[in-house]
Amino acid sequence: MAAVAAKFRASLESRADEIEAAEKDRAAGGSVLPLVASLHKLAGSAGFYAETGIANLAADLECRLDPARNGGSVTRPLAPDIEHLVTLLRTRASES
């Protein structure tokens, strides 16, 4: 299990890149769906590997995007929390 967890941590850098790109696209008027999908997958896998801080933040961001996914708008700014998540992912990746 330790080797699999290390592989998960090693994948966090690319997940950070993916989330940054999806958020940049969303902020420029693109679809919210790639960001929602990335956050959803991250929340689930991080939870499985007991990375609760990452899992909780990703799940919170995903929930906050629900209105936008359903044609509405996001009610609270996402950028600071997405930046925090990306930093957290990169930090954990560097610890692997």
Order of alpha helices (4+ residues) and beta strands (2+ residues): alpha-alpha-alpha-alpha-alpha-alpha
